[in-house]
Amino acid sequence: MVAHSGSPGAVRAAGRLNQPRPAVVETRVDGTPVRVNRQPVALLREEWRVVDRWWTEEPIARRYFEVVLQSGENAVVFRDEARSCWFTQRGA
Amino acid sequence: MIACILVPGFELRAALRKQPGLALRPAALAPAAGTEPLLGPVTAEAERLGVRPGMRLGEGLATCPQLVLVEQDPAAAEQAWEEILRSLEDSGFAVDPAEPGCVYFETRGVERLYGGLEAALRRALAAVGTAWDPRAGAAQRRFAALAAANVARPGQILVVSDERLHDFLAPLPLELVPMEPRRRAELHELGVKSVGQLAGLPGAAVAERLGPDGRRAWSLARGGKPARVRGRRPPAEIVEALEFPEAVGNELTLRRAFAALLETVLARPERGDRFIRKLALSARLVGGGSWRRSVTLRDATTELGRLKAALSPKLAELPAPVLELRLELVELTEHDGQQLELLPAAGGELDVRLREGLRQVRASTGSGSVNQVVEVAPWSRIPEARALFVPRDD
Protein backbone atom coordinates (compact mmCIF):
# COMPACT_ATOMS: atom_id res chain seq x y z
CA MET A 1 0.00 0.00 0.00
CA VAL A 2 1.36 3.39 -0.94
CA ALA A 3 0.12 6.50 0.76
CA HIS A 4 -0.72 9.55 -1.31
CA SER A 5 2.21 11.88 -1.42
CA GLY A 6 0.43 15.15 -2.21
CA SER A 7 0.10 17.79 0.46
CA PRO A 8 -3.44 18.88 1.18
CA GLY A 9 -2.69 22.60 1.45
CA ALA A 10 -3.47 24.88 4.30
CA VAL A 11 -6.31 27.10 5.42
CA ARG A 12 -4.99 30.62 5.71
CA ALA A 13 -6.85 32.83 8.11
CA ALA A 14 -7.17 36.31 6.67
CA GLY A 15 -6.70 39.07 9.22
CA ARG A 16 -8.12 42.56 9.34
CA LEU A 17 -5.88 45.48 8.52
CA ASN A 18 -6.10 48.58 10.74
CA GLN A 19 -7.66 46.78 13.69
CA PRO A 20 -8.52 49.17 16.56
CA ARG A 21 -6.11 49.09 19.51
CA PRO A 22 -7.17 49.92 23.08
CA ALA A 23 -6.10 53.39 24.20
CA VAL A 24 -6.04 55.35 27.47
CA VAL A 25 -7.87 58.60 26.84
CA GLU A 26 -8.76 61.36 29.28
CA THR A 27 -11.66 63.59 28.24
CA ARG A 28 -13.35 66.87 28.94
CA VAL A 29 -16.96 67.05 30.10
CA ASP A 30 -18.16 67.28 26.50
CA GLY A 31 -16.34 64.00 25.66
CA THR A 32 -13.48 65.47 23.59
CA PRO A 33 -10.02 64.00 24.33
CA VAL A 34 -7.47 65.90 26.45
CA ARG A 35 -4.76 63.23 26.75
CA VAL A 36 -4.20 60.16 24.54
CA ASN A 37 -1.98 57.43 25.98
CA ARG A 38 -0.70 59.96 28.58
CA GLN A 39 0.29 62.49 25.91
CA PRO A 40 -1.48 65.86 25.98
CA VAL A 41 -3.59 66.76 22.95
CA ALA A 42 -2.35 69.97 21.28
CA LEU A 43 -5.06 70.29 18.64
CA LEU A 44 -8.40 68.66 17.87
CA ARG A 45 -8.57 68.64 14.05
CA GLU A 46 -11.79 66.82 13.27
CA GLU A 47 -14.65 64.89 14.82
CA TRP A 48 -17.14 62.52 13.16
CA ARG A 49 -19.46 59.65 13.99
CA VAL A 50 -19.83 56.22 12.43
CA VAL A 51 -23.07 54.33 13.05
CA ASP A 52 -23.27 51.11 11.05
CA ARG A 53 -24.40 47.48 11.11
CA TRP A 54 -27.26 48.36 13.44
CA TRP A 55 -29.19 45.54 11.76
CA THR A 56 -26.68 42.91 12.96
CA GLU A 57 -25.88 41.43 16.37
CA GLU A 58 -22.67 43.49 16.44
CA PRO A 59 -23.76 47.06 15.79
CA ILE A 60 -21.12 49.77 15.46
CA ALA A 61 -21.49 53.18 17.09
CA ARG A 62 -18.24 55.18 17.24
CA ARG A 63 -17.30 58.78 17.89
CA TYR A 64 -14.02 59.50 16.09
CA PHE A 65 -11.52 62.29 16.82
CA GLU A 66 -8.49 63.22 14.75
CA VAL A 67 -6.00 64.92 17.06
CA VAL A 68 -2.45 66.27 17.00
CA LEU A 69 -0.49 65.37 20.13
CA GLN A 70 1.98 67.66 21.79
CA SER A 71 4.82 65.55 20.39
CA GLY A 72 3.61 66.50 16.89
CA GLU A 73 2.21 63.06 16.17
CA ASN A 74 -1.14 62.70 14.38
CA ALA A 75 -3.56 60.23 15.94
CA VAL A 76 -7.10 59.03 15.37
CA VAL A 77 -8.99 57.83 18.42
CA PHE A 78 -12.60 56.78 18.85
CA ARG A 79 -14.94 56.00 21.66
CA ASP A 80 -16.95 52.81 21.22
CA GLU A 81 -20.38 53.94 22.43
CA ALA A 82 -21.63 50.37 22.95
CA ARG A 83 -18.70 49.24 25.10
CA SER A 84 -17.84 52.69 26.55
CA CYS A 85 -14.11 52.38 25.85
CA TRP A 86 -11.47 54.10 23.74
CA PHE A 87 -9.35 52.87 20.82
CA THR A 88 -6.76 54.25 18.45
CA GLN A 89 -6.96 53.31 14.81
CA ARG A 90 -4.91 53.80 11.69
CA GLY A 91 -6.38 54.16 8.22
CA ALA A 92 -9.44 56.06 9.51
CA MET B 1 -16.00 -8.92 -13.60
CA ILE B 2 -17.22 -5.39 -13.00
CA ALA B 3 -17.96 -4.48 -9.41
CA CYS B 4 -20.18 -1.67 -8.18
CA ILE B 5 -20.04 -0.25 -4.68
CA LEU B 6 -23.14 1.68 -3.75
CA VAL B 7 -23.91 3.99 -0.82
CA PRO B 8 -27.62 4.90 -1.16
CA GLY B 9 -28.52 8.48 -0.15
CA PHE B 10 -24.86 9.46 -0.03
CA GLU B 11 -25.46 13.25 -0.05
CA LEU B 12 -27.82 12.95 2.94
CA ARG B 13 -25.42 10.71 4.85
CA ALA B 14 -22.56 13.18 4.19
CA ALA B 15 -24.68 16.14 5.33
CA LEU B 16 -25.77 14.21 8.45
CA ARG B 17 -22.17 13.60 9.56
CA LYS B 18 -22.23 17.05 11.19
CA GLN B 19 -25.55 16.33 12.97
CA PRO B 20 -25.58 12.54 13.55
CA GLY B 21 -28.58 12.78 15.91
CA LEU B 22 -30.83 13.43 12.91
CA ALA B 23 -30.02 10.03 11.37
CA LEU B 24 -32.56 8.40 13.70
CA ARG B 25 -35.25 11.05 13.16
CA PRO B 26 -37.45 11.67 10.10
CA ALA B 27 -35.18 13.81 7.93
CA ALA B 28 -34.75 14.49 4.21
CA LEU B 29 -32.24 16.33 2.08
CA ALA B 30 -33.67 19.75 1.22
CA PRO B 31 -33.83 20.77 -2.43
CA ALA B 32 -31.02 23.07 -3.60
CA ALA B 33 -31.84 26.77 -3.90
CA GLY B 34 -33.33 27.66 -7.27
CA THR B 35 -34.24 24.08 -8.19
CA GLU B 36 -37.57 22.26 -8.30
CA PRO B 37 -38.83 21.76 -4.69
CA LEU B 38 -38.34 17.98 -4.63
CA LEU B 39 -37.00 16.09 -1.61
CA GLY B 40 -33.66 14.32 -1.90
CA PRO B 41 -32.79 11.07 -0.09
CA VAL B 42 -34.64 10.43 3.19
CA THR B 43 -33.76 8.64 6.44
CA ALA B 44 -35.22 5.23 7.29
CA GLU B 45 -37.50 6.82 9.91
CA ALA B 46 -38.87 9.31 7.34
CA GLU B 47 -39.47 6.44 4.92
CA ARG B 48 -41.33 4.54 7.64
CA LEU B 49 -43.61 7.57 8.08
CA GLY B 50 -44.44 7.65 4.36
CA VAL B 51 -41.94 10.18 2.97
CA ARG B 52 -40.31 9.12 -0.31
CA PRO B 53 -37.27 10.55 -2.12
CA GLY B 54 -38.36 12.74 -5.06
CA MET B 55 -41.62 13.73 -3.29
CA ARG B 56 -42.71 17.38 -3.56
CA LEU B 57 -41.56 19.38 -0.52
CA GLY B 58 -45.14 20.39 0.41
CA GLU B 59 -46.38 16.82 0.09
CA GLY B 60 -43.52 15.54 2.24
CA LEU B 61 -44.22 18.07 5.02
CA ALA B 62 -47.96 17.33 4.84
CA THR B 63 -47.28 13.58 5.12
CA CYS B 64 -44.87 14.00 8.01
CA PRO B 65 -45.12 17.40 9.79
CA GLN B 66 -42.12 16.61 12.03
CA LEU B 67 -39.87 16.07 8.95
CA VAL B 68 -36.50 17.81 9.37
CA LEU B 69 -35.02 19.31 6.20
CA VAL B 70 -31.25 18.89 6.04
CA GLU B 71 -29.47 21.56 4.06
CA GLN B 72 -27.31 20.30 1.18
CA ASP B 73 -23.58 20.31 1.83
CA PRO B 74 -22.00 19.53 -1.58
CA ALA B 75 -18.46 20.43 -0.48
CA ALA B 76 -18.62 18.03 2.51
CA ALA B 77 -20.14 15.32 0.28
CA GLU B 78 -17.43 15.80 -2.34
CA GLN B 79 -14.70 15.67 0.32
CA ALA B 80 -16.14 12.53 1.95
CA TRP B 81 -16.52 10.87 -1.45
CA GLU B 82 -12.94 11.72 -2.38
CA GLU B 83 -11.75 10.18 0.92
CA ILE B 84 -13.65 6.98 0.07
CA LEU B 85 -12.22 6.85 -3.45
CA ARG B 86 -8.69 7.35 -2.12
CA SER B 87 -9.19 4.63 0.45
CA LEU B 88 -10.30 2.27 -2.36
CA GLU B 89 -7.32 3.31 -4.48
CA ASP B 90 -4.99 2.71 -1.54
CA SER B 91 -6.36 -0.85 -1.42
CA GLY B 92 -5.48 -1.34 -5.08
CA PHE B 93 -8.83 -0.73 -6.83
CA ALA B 94 -8.70 1.37 -10.02
CA VAL B 95 -11.96 3.20 -9.43
CA ASP B 96 -14.29 4.78 -11.97
CA PRO B 97 -16.71 6.97 -9.97
CA ALA B 98 -20.13 7.44 -11.61
CA GLU B 99 -21.59 9.89 -9.05
CA PRO B 100 -21.17 10.47 -5.30
CA GLY B 101 -22.22 7.18 -3.72
CA CYS B 102 -21.67 4.96 -6.76
CA VAL B 103 -18.32 3.67 -8.00
CA TYR B 104 -17.27 0.90 -10.40
CA PHE B 105 -14.03 -1.03 -10.72
CA GLU B 106 -12.67 -3.99 -12.59
CA THR B 107 -12.00 -6.95 -10.28
CA ARG B 108 -9.69 -8.94 -12.57
CA GLY B 109 -6.47 -7.41 -11.27
CA VAL B 110 -7.32 -7.50 -7.57
CA GLU B 111 -8.85 -10.99 -7.37
CA ARG B 112 -5.40 -12.57 -7.22
CA LEU B 113 -4.22 -9.97 -4.73
CA TYR B 114 -6.94 -10.75 -2.22
CA GLY B 115 -7.56 -14.43 -3.01
CA GLY B 116 -10.78 -14.38 -4.98
CA LEU B 117 -13.68 -12.17 -6.04
CA GLU B 118 -15.59 -12.26 -2.77
CA ALA B 119 -12.49 -11.49 -0.68
CA ALA B 120 -11.67 -8.55 -2.96
CA LEU B 121 -15.20 -7.15 -2.65
CA ARG B 122 -15.12 -7.63 1.11
CA ARG B 123 -11.90 -5.65 1.16
CA ALA B 124 -13.54 -2.91 -0.93
CA LEU B 125 -16.48 -2.70 1.49
CA ALA B 126 -14.04 -2.45 4.40
CA ALA B 127 -12.15 0.33 2.57
CA VAL B 128 -15.38 2.33 2.25
CA GLY B 129 -16.15 1.82 5.94
CA THR B 130 -19.16 0.29 7.68
CA ALA B 131 -20.42 3.71 8.79
CA TRP B 132 -21.60 4.37 5.22
CA ASP B 133 -23.55 1.07 4.94
CA PRO B 134 -22.03 0.25 1.54
CA ARG B 135 -23.22 -2.68 -0.57
CA ALA B 136 -21.44 -4.45 -3.40
CA GLY B 137 -22.62 -6.00 -6.64
CA ALA B 138 -20.59 -7.74 -9.32
CA ALA B 139 -21.46 -8.93 -12.81
CA GLN B 140 -20.00 -9.08 -16.30
CA ARG B 141 -21.85 -5.90 -17.24
CA ARG B 142 -21.96 -2.48 -15.64
CA PHE B 143 -25.73 -2.12 -15.33
CA ALA B 144 -26.09 -5.62 -13.91
CA ALA B 145 -23.44 -4.80 -11.27
CA LEU B 146 -25.36 -1.64 -10.35
CA ALA B 147 -28.64 -3.58 -10.14
CA ALA B 148 -26.97 -6.22 -7.93
CA ALA B 149 -25.59 -3.53 -5.60
CA ASN B 150 -29.04 -1.92 -5.44
CA VAL B 151 -30.64 -5.20 -4.38
CA ALA B 152 -27.94 -6.12 -1.83
CA ARG B 153 -28.39 -5.28 1.87
CA PRO B 154 -25.86 -3.09 3.73
CA GLY B 155 -22.51 -4.88 3.89
CA GLN B 156 -23.73 -7.65 1.56
CA ILE B 157 -22.05 -8.83 -1.65
CA LEU B 158 -24.19 -10.01 -4.57
CA VAL B 159 -22.49 -11.62 -7.57
CA VAL B 160 -24.56 -12.23 -10.71
CA SER B 161 -23.14 -14.58 -13.34
CA ASP B 162 -23.89 -14.00 -17.03
CA GLU B 163 -26.02 -17.17 -17.21
CA ARG B 164 -28.30 -15.96 -14.40
CA LEU B 165 -28.35 -12.36 -15.62
CA HIS B 166 -31.78 -12.32 -17.32
CA ASP B 167 -33.46 -14.25 -14.51
CA PHE B 168 -31.93 -11.85 -11.99
CA LEU B 169 -32.94 -8.65 -13.80
CA ALA B 170 -36.45 -9.74 -14.86
CA PRO B 171 -38.35 -9.24 -11.54
CA LEU B 172 -36.56 -6.01 -10.57
CA PRO B 173 -38.63 -2.78 -10.60
CA LEU B 174 -38.37 -0.45 -13.58
CA GLU B 175 -37.09 2.34 -11.27
CA LEU B 176 -33.65 0.73 -11.41
CA VAL B 177 -33.27 1.56 -15.11
CA PRO B 178 -32.06 5.15 -15.60
CA MET B 179 -34.42 7.06 -17.93
CA GLU B 180 -36.45 10.26 -18.09
CA PRO B 181 -39.30 10.26 -15.50
CA ARG B 182 -41.98 10.89 -18.17
CA ARG B 183 -40.76 7.89 -20.18
CA ARG B 184 -40.98 5.76 -17.05
CA ALA B 185 -44.49 7.10 -16.37
CA GLU B 186 -45.45 6.27 -19.98
CA LEU B 187 -44.20 2.71 -19.52
CA HIS B 188 -46.11 2.41 -16.23
CA GLU B 189 -49.30 3.51 -18.01
CA LEU B 190 -48.68 0.79 -20.57
CA GLY B 191 -48.43 -1.76 -17.76
CA VAL B 192 -44.65 -2.20 -17.99
CA LYS B 193 -43.50 -2.22 -14.38
CA SER B 194 -40.51 -4.56 -14.24
CA VAL B 195 -37.15 -4.76 -15.99
CA GLY B 196 -38.11 -8.14 -17.47
CA GLN B 197 -41.31 -6.76 -19.02
CA LEU B 198 -39.31 -3.98 -20.71
CA ALA B 199 -36.65 -6.42 -21.92
CA GLY B 200 -39.40 -8.62 -23.42
CA LEU B 201 -40.68 -5.85 -25.73
CA PRO B 202 -39.42 -5.65 -29.33
CA GLY B 203 -36.48 -3.18 -29.50
CA ALA B 204 -37.69 -1.41 -32.66
CA ALA B 205 -41.15 -0.79 -31.17
CA VAL B 206 -39.61 0.64 -27.98
CA ALA B 207 -37.35 2.94 -30.02
CA GLU B 208 -40.29 4.09 -32.14
CA ARG B 209 -42.53 4.82 -29.15
CA LEU B 210 -40.01 6.15 -26.60
CA GLY B 211 -37.12 7.45 -28.72
CA PRO B 212 -33.38 7.03 -28.07
CA ASP B 213 -33.79 7.26 -24.28
CA GLY B 214 -36.28 4.38 -24.33
CA ARG B 215 -34.05 2.35 -26.63
CA ARG B 216 -31.14 2.84 -24.21
CA ALA B 217 -33.30 1.76 -21.27
CA TRP B 218 -34.42 -1.31 -23.23
CA SER B 219 -30.80 -2.20 -23.96
CA LEU B 220 -29.93 -1.87 -20.26
CA ALA B 221 -32.93 -4.01 -19.29
CA ARG B 222 -31.40 -6.77 -21.42
CA GLY B 223 -28.14 -6.43 -19.47
CA GLY B 224 -26.48 -3.59 -21.36
CA LYS B 225 -23.48 -3.69 -23.64
CA PRO B 226 -20.29 -5.19 -22.24
CA ALA B 227 -17.93 -2.27 -21.64
CA ARG B 228 -14.61 -1.89 -19.91
CA VAL B 229 -14.19 0.11 -16.73
CA ARG B 230 -11.31 2.54 -16.83
CA GLY B 231 -9.78 3.72 -13.56
CA ARG B 232 -9.78 7.47 -13.05
CA ARG B 233 -6.69 9.65 -12.89
CA PRO B 234 -6.32 10.59 -9.21
CA PRO B 235 -6.90 14.32 -8.76
CA ALA B 236 -4.11 16.72 -7.94
CA GLU B 237 -4.03 17.74 -4.29
CA ILE B 238 -3.25 21.40 -4.45
CA VAL B 239 -5.69 23.33 -2.31
CA GLU B 240 -5.69 26.83 -0.92
CA ALA B 241 -8.33 28.16 1.43
CA LEU B 242 -9.02 31.54 2.90
CA GLU B 243 -10.98 31.99 6.10
CA PHE B 244 -12.69 35.36 6.54
CA PRO B 245 -12.83 37.12 9.91
CA GLU B 246 -16.56 37.58 9.30
CA ALA B 247 -19.09 36.33 6.74
CA VAL B 248 -18.66 38.00 3.35
CA GLY B 249 -21.57 38.38 0.95
CA ASN B 250 -20.27 41.13 -1.31
CA GLU B 251 -19.40 39.78 -4.76
CA LEU B 252 -16.58 42.25 -5.34
CA THR B 253 -14.96 41.28 -2.03
CA LEU B 254 -15.25 37.62 -2.95
CA ARG B 255 -13.76 38.26 -6.39
CA ARG B 256 -10.75 39.95 -4.79
CA ALA B 257 -10.30 37.15 -2.29
CA PHE B 258 -10.59 34.64 -5.15
CA ALA B 259 -7.90 36.52 -7.11
CA ALA B 260 -5.58 36.35 -4.08
CA LEU B 261 -6.25 32.61 -3.71
CA LEU B 262 -5.59 32.04 -7.40
CA GLU B 263 -2.24 33.82 -7.25
CA THR B 264 -1.23 31.79 -4.20
CA VAL B 265 -2.27 28.45 -5.64
CA LEU B 266 -0.49 29.13 -8.94
CA ALA B 267 2.72 29.83 -7.05
CA ARG B 268 2.62 26.48 -5.19
CA PRO B 269 5.82 24.55 -5.91
CA GLU B 270 3.92 21.21 -6.22
CA ARG B 271 2.35 22.48 -9.45
CA GLY B 272 5.77 22.65 -11.09
CA ASP B 273 5.44 23.62 -14.74
CA ARG B 274 2.15 21.82 -15.20
CA PHE B 275 -0.91 23.51 -16.67
CA ILE B 276 -4.37 23.58 -15.11
CA ARG B 277 -7.09 21.56 -16.82
CA LYS B 278 -9.75 21.47 -14.11
CA LEU B 279 -10.24 23.54 -10.98
CA ALA B 280 -12.94 23.78 -8.35
CA LEU B 281 -14.10 26.61 -6.14
CA SER B 282 -16.00 25.82 -2.96
CA ALA B 283 -17.25 27.82 -0.02
CA ARG B 284 -18.37 27.22 3.54
CA LEU B 285 -21.56 29.20 4.02
CA VAL B 286 -23.12 30.95 6.97
CA GLY B 287 -25.62 28.57 8.55
CA GLY B 288 -23.61 25.40 8.01
CA GLY B 289 -24.14 24.64 4.32
CA SER B 290 -21.59 24.66 1.55
CA TRP B 291 -21.34 25.39 -2.16
CA ARG B 292 -19.10 24.04 -4.90
CA ARG B 293 -18.54 24.65 -8.60
CA SER B 294 -15.90 23.10 -10.83
CA VAL B 295 -14.73 24.15 -14.27
CA THR B 296 -12.89 22.12 -16.90
CA LEU B 297 -10.90 24.31 -19.27
CA ARG B 298 -10.90 23.48 -22.98
CA ASP B 299 -7.25 24.57 -23.20
CA ALA B 300 -5.13 23.90 -20.12
CA THR B 301 -3.58 27.15 -18.95
CA THR B 302 -1.82 28.99 -16.15
CA GLU B 303 -2.84 32.46 -17.32
CA LEU B 304 -4.29 34.34 -14.39
CA GLY B 305 -6.73 36.30 -16.54
CA ARG B 306 -8.21 33.23 -18.22
CA LEU B 307 -8.55 31.34 -14.96
CA LYS B 308 -10.26 34.33 -13.36
CA ALA B 309 -12.61 34.69 -16.31
CA ALA B 310 -13.54 31.00 -16.07
CA LEU B 311 -14.38 30.88 -12.35
CA SER B 312 -15.17 34.44 -11.18
CA PRO B 313 -18.69 34.52 -12.70
CA LYS B 314 -19.59 31.48 -10.58
CA LEU B 315 -19.27 33.65 -7.46
CA ALA B 316 -22.51 35.37 -8.46
CA GLU B 317 -24.30 32.04 -7.89
CA LEU B 318 -23.40 31.89 -4.18
CA PRO B 319 -26.63 31.43 -2.21
CA ALA B 320 -25.42 32.87 1.13
CA PRO B 321 -22.55 34.82 2.75
CA VAL B 322 -19.25 32.96 2.88
CA LEU B 323 -17.09 32.07 5.89
CA GLU B 324 -14.35 30.27 3.95
CA LEU B 325 -13.40 30.22 0.28
CA ARG B 326 -11.46 27.25 -1.07
CA LEU B 327 -9.74 26.78 -4.41
CA GLU B 328 -8.63 23.35 -5.61
CA LEU B 329 -6.53 22.39 -8.61
CA VAL B 330 -8.32 19.17 -9.53
CA GLU B 331 -6.50 18.15 -12.69
CA LEU B 332 -3.12 19.23 -14.01
CA THR B 333 -1.68 18.43 -17.41
CA GLU B 334 1.76 18.51 -18.93
CA HIS B 335 2.76 21.14 -21.42
CA ASP B 336 0.64 20.68 -24.56
CA GLY B 337 2.37 22.72 -27.20
CA GLN B 338 1.24 26.22 -26.28
CA GLN B 339 2.77 29.19 -28.03
CA LEU B 340 5.31 30.70 -25.64
CA GLU B 341 6.31 34.35 -25.53
CA LEU B 342 9.32 35.28 -27.64
CA LEU B 343 10.34 37.97 -25.13
CA PRO B 344 9.50 37.87 -21.43
CA ALA B 345 6.72 40.26 -20.44
CA ALA B 346 7.73 43.64 -19.01
CA GLY B 347 8.25 43.37 -15.28
CA GLY B 348 8.74 39.61 -15.39
CA GLU B 349 12.29 39.81 -14.06
CA LEU B 350 11.29 42.25 -11.34
CA ASP B 351 8.57 39.82 -10.31
CA VAL B 352 11.13 37.00 -9.99
CA ARG B 353 13.44 39.22 -7.90
CA LEU B 354 10.58 40.31 -5.68
CA ARG B 355 9.57 36.71 -5.05
CA GLU B 356 13.17 35.80 -4.23
CA GLY B 357 13.38 38.75 -1.80
CA LEU B 358 10.17 37.69 -0.09
CA ARG B 359 11.47 34.14 0.18
CA GLN B 360 14.56 35.49 1.99
CA VAL B 361 12.43 37.53 4.38
CA ARG B 362 10.31 34.46 5.11
CA ALA B 363 13.37 32.29 5.66
CA SER B 364 14.78 34.70 8.20
CA THR B 365 11.59 35.67 10.03
CA GLY B 366 9.49 32.52 9.77
CA SER B 367 6.16 31.46 8.34
CA GLY B 368 3.34 34.02 8.39
CA SER B 369 5.68 37.01 8.20
CA VAL B 370 4.90 37.83 4.56
CA ASN B 371 1.36 38.97 3.87
CA GLN B 372 -0.54 40.33 0.93
CA VAL B 373 -2.99 43.18 1.47
CA VAL B 374 -6.27 42.54 -0.33
CA GLU B 375 -8.53 45.55 -0.58
CA VAL B 376 -12.00 44.13 -0.10
CA ALA B 377 -14.37 46.99 0.66
CA PRO B 378 -12.54 50.31 0.16
CA TRP B 379 -15.84 52.20 0.35
CA SER B 380 -16.60 50.98 3.88
CA ARG B 381 -16.99 53.56 6.66
CA ILE B 382 -15.37 51.10 9.06
CA PRO B 383 -11.58 51.28 8.58
CA GLU B 384 -10.87 47.66 9.59
CA ALA B 385 -13.41 46.35 7.04
CA ARG B 386 -11.66 47.95 4.04
CA ALA B 387 -8.76 45.53 3.61
CA LEU B 388 -7.61 42.09 4.71
CA PHE B 389 -4.12 40.71 4.97
CA VAL B 390 -3.62 37.24 3.61
CA PRO B 391 -0.54 35.19 4.61
CA ARG B 392 1.69 34.31 1.63
CA ASP B 393 3.86 31.27 2.26
CA ASP B 394 4.42 30.34 -1.39
Interface residues (C-beta under 8 A of the other chain):
Chain A: M1 V2 A3 H4 G6 S7 P8 G9 A10 V11 R12 A13 A14 G15 R16 L17 N18 Q19 P20 V50 D52 R53 I60 Q89 R90 G91 A92
Chain B: R86 D90 S91 G92 P234 A236 E237 I238 V239 E240 A241 L242 E243 F244 P245 A257 T264 V265 R268 E270 E324 R326 N371 V373 V374 R381 I382 P383 E384 A385 R386 A387 L388 F389 V390 P391 D393
